[in-house]
C-alpha cells in the first residue's frame, strides 16, 4: 500500500500519507519494535537472501558457528541490549554475494563431497566412511565439524547418501572405508558495493526498525542514507539507519563517533559498535531512552575523547561513548539532525522522540490500511470511527508515559478535497528522558 509524506492532496494511489510536525514552541495494545537488519559478509550460509534470526536462536544454521565463536561477535553485540532497554527480538541477516567465493570439497573415491555453501567454514568439515562390522558392504558416513558429528547416515553405494545441512554428495559406485578427510579450498570472496544495493532492494518490502551499515565506504554510506530517507519520506515506513562517522543532518540516521573496549580486551571500532547501537535502538520502545545507558561488558572507550571533542561530536549529532565509574555509557541518545525548522524543531534530534513519532505513524498506517481503507464510508459516522480509534490509541501511549497533555480535541478528522479523501490533524507532545539537571547549592551560616 502507498504511504509517505504529503504536501498537497494529489496522491493517485490509495494509502495512508502521514506528515509529522512539531509546533512553533517545540513542545512536542501499541505496536512492537525490535527488528534490526544488516548486510554482513559471512563464511557460511546462503548468499543473496534475507534470513530471520530470533533472539535465543541457535546461530549455527545461519552463520555456521555457534554463539560463542568470534564469527558470531556481531550478533552477540546486536542482541545484547542495555541496562535501560531490551535487545531486538529478531535480526534480518543478509549474506551478500561475493566475487571469488568458493565451496570447500574433497574426494573419497568414489565419493565426492562438496560444502553446502561457499566460505572458509567449509574447510572445517570432514567426512568419514566407516565399515559396518555387522553388515558387510554397508557403511556409516559421518559429517564432522570441529570434532563433533553433525550428521550420520548409512549406505552401500553413493546413491544411498543424502545431503545434509553441511555437505552434498556426488559420484557413483560402491562406498569404500575411509578414516576421514577434511574438505579444502573454501574461500569467502570479496564483497562489492553492488551487494549492498541488492540488500537494500531485498529489504525494502520488509518491516524493520533499524538497518545497520558497519562499513566505512562513503559511497555505500551515502546509499544507505538515501535509502532510509526514501523509506521514511516516500514510502511511509518509519525506520532509521545506524552507521559510524556520518554527518547527514537527518533524523533518519544515527551516527556513532567512537568505539569501546570489552572486558576480555576486545577493541570494537566505531563501525563495530554500530552493532550494539543498532540493536539497542531497535529494542528501545517509545517511552525509553539510551541517555546514559550502559554498554554491557564494556570497560573503556576507544578512543577516549576530550571534553571539546565530545562537544564537537554532539554538535554533529553523533552518539558518543564515555567511561564513568568503571562502566561505559551513552552520552546522549541523538541522531544527525542539526538544522531545525518550524516543522522539525530541536526535539526531533532526540531518538526517543523519533521512536514515539515513528511508533504512532507506523501503527496508524498499519491499522488504517488493514481495517479502514475501503471498508468505511467517508461521512461523519465513518470519520468519527477514525477519530475514536486514534484517541483511544493515543490515550494508551499517554498512560504508558510516551506523550503528555493529550486530550481528545487534539485530534481532528475532516473530509478531504476529494470525495474519497480524509484529512487528519493531530497534535502530540512526546516525553523525553531527563538529560540535564542544573543544581544551585547555596552555603548559609
Secondary structure, DSSP 8 states (H G I E B T S, - for coil): -EEE--SSS---S-EEE------TT---------EEEEE---SSS-SSSEEEEETT--SHHHHSS-TTSGGGHHHHHHH--BSSS---SEEEEE---EES-B--EEEETTEEEEESS-SGGGGGEEEEEEE-TTSTT-EEEEEEETTEEEEEEEESBGGG----SSEEEE--SB---EEEEE-B--B--EE-HHHHHHHHHHHTTS--SEEE-----HHHHHHHHHHHHHHHHTS----EEEEES----STTEEEE--EEEETTS-EE-HHHHHHHHHHHHHH--TT---TT-BBTTEEEEES---HHHHHHHHHTTEE-EEEETTEEEES--B-S-----SSS-GGGGBHHHHHHHHHHHHHHHHHHHHHTTTTS-SSHHHHHHHHHHHHHHHHHHHHTTSB-S--GGGEEEEE-SSTT-EEEEE---B---------------
